[in-house]
Amino acid sequence: MRWNRFFTPGRVIAAGFAFLILLGTGLLMLPISHQSGQSLSFIDALFTATSGVCITGLSSIQCNAVLSGFGQAVLLLLIQIGGMGITTLGVGIILLTGKKIGIRERTLIKESLNQPSFQGILRLLKVMLMVTFGIEGAGAVLSFPIFVQDYPVGKAVWLSVFHSVSAFNNAGFDLIGGSSLAVYRNHVPMLLLTTALTICGGLGFVVMLNIAQKRRFRRFSLHTKVVLTMTVLLLTVGTLLLHATQHGLTWVQSFFYSAVTRTSGFSIYDLGDFSNASLLCMVLLMFVGAAPGSTGGGIKVTTLFVCIWSAIAYTRNQHPTVFRRRFSQEVRDKALMIFLMGLSVVLVSTFLLCMLEPDASFIQVLMEATSAFATVGLSCGLTGGLSGLSKLVLILTMYIGRLGPLTVATLWIVQGRRNSEILRPEETISVG
């Protein structure tokens, strides 16, 4: 099938997410989606749907108090589809029906999963579906004994399923109410289970498949080695910094925050009471995010690694080499571009929120903007009181963060045009 030049893979994926957000908004506005005596404005429905599809977790409403069982089910589906990707789930359904997958569908999967080639793309999709539902199922089973101690059996089952899906997809939504998981702040099994689900979702399916196939670190691909190394490093450094800068956090709670801050956004304390040093640490962890091809957001751990390692190699006048492998100039350029684009989105969003919310402190606004871009969902309590324009800023920021700034930038490129740029003479510019 010949592609229409306008409908590039990036545009199809962007349109798919936009359609899902609008559909979710419409469903959440239905009276059946609300608790008795509750209602939902268009902007709050749009904000909640965007946060669900973009697996962010920022919420301008209290979901358990406003949404009915139907509304909560709609939100759960938005999280699941948003986490896996509408393209991935659609092609997965086609696979289950036994139909053949064409080049167009393969291209969409490749772009959706951020893969460099078509090799093994369908196998990765099958593994992705099995791993997702397998881990979510296991998470629900392990969560049930915890919830059933405080809730009736039926509600405990629903809370277990919702929490597992939300944690693995790094969404950060909960139906408990109050300050997220505050009632379980001293419940070590719940904290460790949530952390484990979050880390698994943030590793990425390519890494999981590579670990299952190779089993030994020295046999892993360079991508897997970098992801695992950076994940362990960030978890360790984050735990130490949070424990040192926030009085009262236990080591388990510090480890919990170190994990969820980069990806899922669950919270066990009111972040408005945290020190500026702790909040700044969280902002940095959120901005980095998880691994490529995962359910987490941010600029990704591999992007940070390539930028830092390239800078170190440059100071030594060497090629950036790690684990006896060298990454190309193209990878370095792409990493730098993603870093700068991500930083630009956060700064612009922060600036706009500072203008629209003059009474909020800078660290609160920075937390909100970074959380939206990195699809984390942590907030200092600012979200519920935002103006309509501020919510629109965050909606756009969440959308860009879910698609990725590089994907958004390529939406304007017209396919099929030949590059007629003339190679001009080179001249030196003084920098630094």
Residue pairs with C-beta under 8 A, 6 or more apart in sequence:
1 102
1 103
1 104
3 104
3 415
5 414
5 415
5 416
6 414
6 415
8 410
8 411
8 413
8 415
9 107
9 108
9 110
9 111
9 112
10 111
10 403
10 407
10 410
10 411
11 411
12 87
12 108
13 85
13 86
13 87
13 108
13 111
13 112
13 403
13 407
14 403
14 407
14 408
14 411
16 86
16 87
17 53
17 54
17 82
17 86
17 399
17 402
17 403
18 399
19 86
20 53
20 78
20 81
20 82
20 86
21 46
21 49
21 50
21 53
21 399
22 49
23 49
24 48
24 49
24 52
24 53
24 74
24 75
24 78
25 42
25 45
25 46
25 49
26 45
27 33
27 71
27 74
28 40
28 45
28 48
28 49
28 67
28 71
28 74
28 75
29 40
29 42
29 45
30 70
32 68
32 70
32 71
33 40
33 67
33 68
33 70
33 71
33 74
34 40
34 66
34 67
34 68
34 71
35 65
35 66
35 67
35 68
38 65
38 66
40 48
40 61
40 66
43 60
43 388
43 391
43 392
44 60
44 61
44 391
46 391
46 395
47 58
47 59
47 60
47 391
47 394
47 395
48 59
48 60
48 61
48 63
48 75
49 78
50 56
50 395
50 398
50 399
51 57
51 58
51 59
51 173
51 377
51 398
52 75
52 78
52 79
52 82
52 171
52 173
53 78
53 79
53 81
53 82
53 402
54 82
54 297
54 375
54 398
54 399
54 401
54 402
55 79
55 82
55 83
55 169
55 170
55 171
55 295
55 297
55 375
55 402
56 171
56 172
56 265
56 297
56 371
56 372
56 375
56 376
56 377
56 398
56 401
56 402
57 166
57 171
57 172
57 173
57 264
57 265
57 266
57 375
57 376
57 377
57 378
58 265
58 368
58 371
58 372
58 377
58 379
58 383
58 394
58 398
59 173
59 377
59 383
59 384
60 383
60 384
60 386
60 391
61 67
61 384
62 177
63 71
63 72
63 75
63 173
63 174
63 175
64 72
64 174
64 175
64 176
64 177
65 177
67 74
67 75
69 158
72 158
72 162
72 175
75 173
76 161
76 162
76 165
76 166
79 165
79 166
79 169
79 171
79 173
80 89
80 165
80 169
81 89
82 169
82 171
82 402
83 132
83 165
83 168
83 169
83 170
83 171
83 201
83 295
84 92
84 128
84 129
84 132
84 169
84 295
85 112
85 113
87 108
87 109
87 111
87 112
88 109
88 112
88 113
88 125
88 128
91 101
91 105
91 108
91 109
91 125
92 125
92 126
92 128
92 129
94 101
94 105
95 101
95 122
95 125
95 126
101 122
106 118
106 121
106 122
107 118
109 115
109 121
109 122
109 125
110 117
110 118
110 121
111 407
113 121
113 124
113 125
113 128
113 205
113 206
113 293
114 292
114 293
114 404
115 121
115 124
115 206
115 293
123 209
124 205
124 206
124 209
127 205
127 208
127 209
128 205
131 205
131 208
132 168
135 168
135 197
135 200
135 201
136 161
136 164
136 165
136 168
137 164
138 164
139 160
139 163
139 164
139 167
139 168
139 193
139 197
140 157
140 160
140 161
140 163
140 164
140 165
141 160
142 193
143 159
143 160
143 163
143 164
143 190
143 193
144 156
144 157
144 160
146 184
146 187
146 189
146 190
146 193
147 155
147 156
147 159
147 160
147 163
148 156
150 156
150 183
151 159
158 175
159 175
159 176
162 173
162 174
162 175
163 174
163 175
163 194
164 197
165 171
166 172
166 173
166 174
166 264
167 193
167 194
167 197
167 198
167 201
167 264
167 266
168 197
168 198
168 200
168 201
168 295
169 201
169 295
170 198
170 201
170 202
170 263
170 264
170 265
170 290
170 294
170 295
170 296
170 297
170 375
170 376
171 264
171 265
171 295
171 377
172 180
172 260
172 264
172 265
172 266
172 376
172 377
172 378
173 377
174 180
174 181
174 266
176 183
179 267
179 268
179 269
179 270
180 266
180 267
180 268
181 190
181 191
181 194
181 266
181 267
181 268
182 267
182 268
182 269
182 270
184 190
184 191
184 268
185 191
185 253
185 268
185 269
188 252
191 252
191 253
191 256
191 268
192 252
192 256
194 256
194 260
194 264
194 266
195 255
195 256
195 259
195 260
197 264
198 259
198 260
198 263
198 264
198 266
199 231
199 235
199 259
200 208
201 263
201 264
201 290
201 294
201 295
201 296
202 231
202 259
202 262
202 263
202 264
202 289
202 290
202 291
202 294
202 295
202 296
203 227
203 228
203 231
203 290
203 291
203 294
204 227
204 290
204 291
204 292
204 293
204 294
205 293
205 294
206 223
206 224
206 292
206 293
207 223
207 224
207 227
207 228
207 291
207 293
207 294
210 220
210 221
210 223
210 224
211 220
211 224
214 220
214 221
214 224
217 225
217 228
220 228
222 322
222 323
222 325
222 327
223 302
225 322
225 323
226 301
226 302
226 305
226 322
226 323
227 291
227 301
227 302
229 305
230 301
230 302
230 304
230 305
231 291
231 301
234 258
234 262
234 285
234 288
234 301
235 255
235 258
235 259
236 258
237 258
238 254
238 257
238 258
238 259
238 261
238 262
238 281
238 285
239 251
239 254
239 255
239 258
240 254
241 278
241 281
242 249
242 254
242 257
242 258
242 278
242 281
242 282
243 249
243 251
243 254
245 275
245 277
245 278
245 281
246 254
246 274
246 275
246 277
246 278
247 275
249 257
253 268
256 266
256 268
257 267
257 268
257 282
258 285
260 266
260 267
260 378
261 282
261 285
261 286
261 376
261 378
262 285
262 286
262 288
262 289
262 290
262 296
262 298
262 374
262 376
263 289
263 290
263 294
263 295
263 296
263 297
263 298
263 376
264 296
264 376
264 377
265 371
265 376
265 377
265 378
266 377
267 378
270 381
271 279
271 282
271 367
271 378
271 379
271 380
271 381
272 364
272 380
272 381
274 282
274 380
276 363
279 363
279 367
279 380
280 363
282 367
282 378
283 363
283 366
283 367
283 370
286 298
286 370
286 371
286 374
286 376
286 378
287 298
287 299
287 342
287 343
287 346
287 370
287 373
287 374
288 298
288 299
288 300
288 301
288 304
289 296
289 297
289 298
289 299
289 300
289 301
289 374
289 375
289 376
290 296
290 297
290 298
290 300
290 301
291 300
291 301
291 302
292 300
292 302
296 375
297 373
297 374
297 375
297 376
297 401
297 402
298 342
298 373
298 374
298 375
298 376
298 401
299 338
299 339
299 342
300 338
302 335
303 335
303 338
303 339
304 339
306 320
306 327
306 331
306 332
306 335
307 335
307 336
307 339
309 320
309 322
310 320
310 332
310 335
310 336
312 320
313 319
313 320
313 321
319 326
320 326
320 327
320 332
334 406
337 406
338 404
338 405
338 406
341 405
341 406
341 409
342 373
342 405
344 405
345 373
345 397
345 400
345 401
345 405
346 366
346 369
346 370
346 373
349 369
349 372
349 373
349 393
349 394
349 397
350 365
350 366
350 369
350 370
352 390
352 393
353 360
353 365
353 368
353 369
353 390
353 393
353 394
354 360
354 362
354 365
356 386
356 387
356 389
356 390
356 393
357 365
357 382
357 386
357 387
357 390
360 382
363 380
364 380
364 381
364 382
365 382
367 378
367 379
367 380
367 382
368 379
368 380
368 382
368 383
368 386
368 394
369 394
369 397
370 376
371 377
371 378
371 379
372 394
372 397
372 398
372 401
373 397
373 398
373 400
373 401
374 401
375 398
375 401
375 402
383 394
386 394
400 408
